[in-house]
Amino acid sequence: MKYDKKSILEHWDDDNVESMQDKYVVESEIALIASHIGVNAKILDAGCGEGEGTSVYAKKDGAVVHAVDFSETRLKKAKERLKDYDNIQYQQVDFLEDYKLDNDYDLIISQRMLINLGEWDLQKKVLVDFTNMLKPGGKLLTLEGNQEGVDELNQFREAYGLKPIPVRWHNRFLKNEEYISFMKENGMKLVDEGGLGTYFFLTRGVRGIYEENPTWQSDFNKIANQKEMADLLGFGHKFSRVKLWVFQK
């Protein structure tokens, strides 16, 4: 798809839009990211949305967080959620336009932000910016759409006669080899990966065989989200529609 800033901004400025309805996915995404945050970290939360993740990252010992988003509505929601925090600064930023941020971050977090840019060339532009804003040794934590996981999950669904789950109209998911290769070319080393493959396989794959319109608020999903289940099946980022890539400068 071509990047349509006007339509995407209208989407995220809609007060009724939720970034992710399945709160088990949100919870697990945040936990994956937070496990990589040490003490006294200066963090850029790029595309903070409503601040669900920001509220966890800011609780880390000594953390200073710059929470940015290009939607005024999302920032307003984040400020309301995080009103009791005194270690968070806010700024409205469009990463495809002129902006000014610091260049000494220990960590930059992009949680389902890059996928909204719609085009690989635009995603690459922002990734280079992120690299330049990290201090030496700093890490880029990208929890983004995973095209390989989408394809694997849909192949499983197809075997059972289920319709594929499409990528949403305003998203462009990352392709693993292409992404890693580009980051290496720009001086970034992949140091870790992670995903929610077990949860997606069970809830978007297996459960779909028996229920036509399953909802996330169920005992099935609650059990599927348990760490013990992930350890038992061990799918990692296989089948996972989102993936965490951790790069170090």
C-alpha positions as CSV (number, residue, x, y, z in Angstrom):
1,M,0.0,0.0,0.0
2,K,1.0,3.6,-0.4
3,Y,1.3,5.7,2.8
4,D,-1.8,7.8,3.3
5,K,-1.0,10.1,6.2
6,K,-4.3,11.8,6.2
7,S,-6.3,8.6,6.5
8,I,-4.0,7.1,9.1
9,L,-4.0,10.2,11.2
10,E,-7.8,10.3,11.1
11,H,-7.9,6.7,12.2
12,W,-5.7,7.2,15.2
13,D,-7.3,10.5,16.1
14,D,-10.7,8.8,16.4
15,D,-11.3,8.7,20.1
16,N,-13.1,5.3,19.8
17,V,-10.3,3.4,18.1
18,E,-8.3,0.9,20.3
19,S,-4.8,0.1,19.2
20,M,-5.3,-3.6,20.1
21,Q,-8.5,-5.1,21.5
22,D,-6.9,-8.3,22.6
23,K,-5.4,-7.2,25.9
24,Y,-3.5,-10.5,26.4
25,V,-1.5,-9.6,23.3
26,V,-0.8,-6.1,24.6
27,E,0.2,-7.5,28.0
28,S,2.6,-10.0,26.5
29,E,4.1,-7.5,24.1
30,I,4.8,-5.1,26.9
31,A,6.3,-7.9,29.1
32,L,8.6,-8.9,26.2
33,I,9.9,-5.4,25.8
34,A,10.2,-4.6,29.5
35,S,12.4,-7.7,30.0
36,H,15.1,-5.9,28.1
37,I,15.0,-2.6,30.1
38,G,17.7,-2.2,32.7
39,V,18.2,0.4,35.4
40,N,18.7,4.2,34.8
41,A,17.7,3.9,31.2
42,K,16.9,6.9,29.1
43,I,14.1,5.7,26.8
44,L,12.3,7.0,23.7
45,D,8.9,5.4,23.5
46,A,8.3,6.1,19.8
47,G,4.6,5.8,19.1
48,C,3.5,5.5,22.7
49,G,-0.2,5.4,21.8
50,E,-2.4,5.4,24.9
51,G,0.6,4.8,27.2
52,E,-0.1,1.2,28.1
53,G,3.5,0.2,27.6
54,T,4.9,3.5,28.8
55,S,3.3,3.0,32.2
56,V,5.4,-0.2,32.6
57,Y,8.6,1.1,31.1
58,A,8.5,4.2,33.3
59,K,8.4,2.1,36.5
60,K,11.8,0.7,35.9
61,D,14.4,1.9,38.4
62,G,15.8,5.3,37.3
63,A,14.0,5.4,34.0
64,V,13.5,8.6,32.1
65,V,11.0,8.3,29.3
66,H,10.3,10.5,26.3
67,A,6.8,9.5,25.1
68,V,6.0,10.6,21.6
69,D,3.2,10.0,19.1
70,F,2.0,11.7,16.0
71,S,-1.7,11.6,17.1
72,E,-2.9,14.3,19.4
73,T,-5.7,12.0,20.6
74,R,-3.3,9.2,21.5
75,L,-1.0,11.6,23.4
76,K,-4.0,13.0,25.3
77,K,-5.0,9.5,26.4
78,A,-1.4,8.7,27.4
79,K,-1.2,11.9,29.5
80,E,-4.4,11.0,31.3
81,R,-3.3,7.4,32.0
82,L,0.2,8.6,33.2
83,K,-0.8,11.7,35.1
84,D,0.8,10.5,38.3
85,Y,4.3,9.9,36.7
86,D,6.9,12.6,37.0
87,N,9.6,10.9,34.9
88,I,7.8,11.2,31.5
89,Q,8.1,13.9,28.9
90,Y,5.6,14.2,26.0
91,Q,6.0,15.4,22.5
92,Q,3.9,15.2,19.3
93,V,6.1,13.9,16.6
94,D,5.7,12.9,13.0
95,F,8.8,10.9,12.2
96,L,8.4,11.6,8.5
97,E,8.5,15.4,9.0
98,D,11.0,17.7,10.8
99,Y,11.3,17.1,14.5
100,K,13.9,17.4,17.3
101,L,14.7,14.8,19.8
102,D,17.8,13.8,21.8
103,N,20.6,11.7,20.4
104,D,21.7,9.8,23.5
105,Y,19.0,7.3,24.2
106,D,19.9,4.0,25.9
107,L,16.8,2.4,24.5
108,I,14.3,3.2,21.7
109,I,11.1,1.3,21.7
110,S,8.9,1.0,18.6
111,Q,5.8,-1.0,19.5
112,R,3.6,-1.4,16.4
113,M,4.5,2.0,15.2
114,L,6.6,1.3,12.1
115,I,3.9,-0.8,10.6
116,N,1.7,2.3,10.3
117,L,4.1,3.9,7.8
118,G,2.9,1.6,5.1
119,E,6.0,1.6,2.8
120,W,9.5,-0.1,3.3
121,D,11.3,3.1,2.2
122,L,9.6,5.2,4.8
123,Q,10.2,2.5,7.5
124,K,13.9,2.5,6.5
125,K,14.1,6.3,6.8
126,V,12.8,6.2,10.4
127,L,15.0,3.2,11.3
128,V,18.1,5.2,10.3
129,D,16.9,8.1,12.4
130,F,16.4,5.7,15.4
131,T,19.9,4.4,14.9
132,N,21.4,7.9,14.9
133,M,19.5,8.8,18.2
134,L,21.0,5.9,20.1
135,K,24.1,6.3,22.2
136,P,26.9,3.7,21.4
137,G,25.8,0.4,22.9
138,G,22.2,1.5,22.9
139,K,19.4,-0.8,21.9
140,L,16.5,-0.6,19.5
141,L,13.5,-2.7,20.6
142,T,11.1,-3.1,17.7
143,L,7.9,-5.1,18.5
144,E,6.3,-4.9,15.1
145,G,4.2,-6.9,12.6
146,N,5.9,-10.1,11.4
147,Q,5.1,-11.1,7.8
148,E,6.6,-14.6,8.2
149,G,4.4,-15.2,11.3
150,V,1.3,-14.0,9.3
151,D,2.1,-16.4,6.5
152,E,2.8,-19.4,8.8
153,L,-0.4,-18.9,10.7
154,N,-2.4,-18.5,7.5
155,Q,-0.9,-21.7,6.1
156,F,-2.1,-23.6,9.2
157,R,-5.6,-22.0,8.9
158,E,-5.7,-22.9,5.2
159,A,-5.1,-26.6,6.0
160,Y,-8.3,-26.5,8.1
161,G,-10.3,-24.6,5.5
162,L,-10.2,-21.3,7.4
163,K,-9.9,-17.9,5.8
164,P,-6.6,-16.1,6.1
165,I,-6.3,-13.3,8.7
166,P,-5.3,-10.3,6.6
167,V,-2.9,-7.5,7.5
168,R,-4.9,-4.4,8.3
169,W,-5.3,-1.7,5.6
170,H,-2.9,0.8,7.2
171,N,-0.1,-1.7,8.0
172,R,3.0,-2.9,6.3
173,F,4.5,-5.8,8.2
174,L,8.3,-6.3,8.4
175,K,10.0,-9.1,6.5
176,N,12.6,-10.8,8.7
177,E,15.6,-11.2,6.3
178,E,15.1,-7.9,4.6
179,Y,14.9,-6.1,8.0
180,I,17.9,-7.8,9.6
181,S,20.0,-7.2,6.5
182,F,19.2,-3.5,6.4
183,M,19.9,-3.0,10.1
184,K,23.3,-4.8,9.7
185,E,24.2,-2.5,6.8
186,N,23.5,0.5,9.2
187,G,25.7,-0.7,12.0
188,M,23.2,-2.5,14.1
189,K,23.6,-6.0,15.5
190,L,20.7,-8.4,16.1
191,V,21.1,-9.5,19.7
192,D,17.7,-11.1,20.5
193,E,14.4,-12.1,19.1
194,G,11.0,-13.1,20.6
195,G,7.4,-13.6,19.8
196,L,4.0,-14.8,20.9
197,G,3.8,-17.8,18.6
198,T,2.1,-20.1,21.1
199,Y,-0.6,-17.6,21.8
200,F,-1.3,-16.8,18.2
201,F,-1.2,-20.5,17.2
202,L,-3.7,-21.5,19.8
203,T,-6.1,-18.5,19.7
204,R,-6.0,-17.7,15.9
205,G,-5.2,-21.2,14.7
206,V,-6.6,-24.0,16.8
207,R,-9.5,-22.2,18.3
208,G,-10.7,-21.0,15.0
209,I,-11.3,-24.6,13.9
210,Y,-14.0,-25.0,16.5
211,E,-15.4,-21.4,16.9
212,E,-16.3,-19.2,14.0
213,N,-16.1,-15.8,15.8
214,P,-14.0,-16.3,19.0
215,T,-13.5,-13.4,21.4
216,W,-10.3,-12.8,23.3
217,Q,-12.1,-12.6,26.7
218,S,-12.2,-16.4,27.4
219,D,-10.7,-19.0,29.6
220,F,-9.1,-20.6,26.4
221,N,-7.2,-17.4,25.7
222,K,-6.3,-16.9,29.3
223,I,-4.7,-20.3,29.4
224,A,-3.0,-19.9,26.0
225,N,-1.4,-16.7,27.4
226,Q,0.3,-18.4,30.3
227,K,4.1,-18.7,30.4
228,E,3.8,-22.4,31.1
229,M,2.0,-22.9,27.8
230,A,4.6,-20.9,25.9
231,D,7.4,-22.9,27.5
232,L,5.6,-26.2,26.8
233,L,5.0,-25.6,23.0
234,G,8.0,-23.3,22.5
235,F,7.0,-21.7,19.2
236,G,8.8,-18.4,20.0
237,H,8.1,-16.1,17.0
238,K,6.9,-19.0,14.7
239,F,3.2,-18.3,13.9
240,S,3.5,-15.0,15.7
241,R,1.8,-12.0,13.9
242,V,4.1,-9.8,15.9
243,K,7.8,-10.2,16.7
244,L,10.4,-8.5,18.9
245,W,13.7,-7.7,17.2
246,V,16.4,-6.4,19.5
247,F,19.3,-4.5,17.8
248,Q,22.3,-3.0,19.5
249,K,24.4,-0.2,18.2
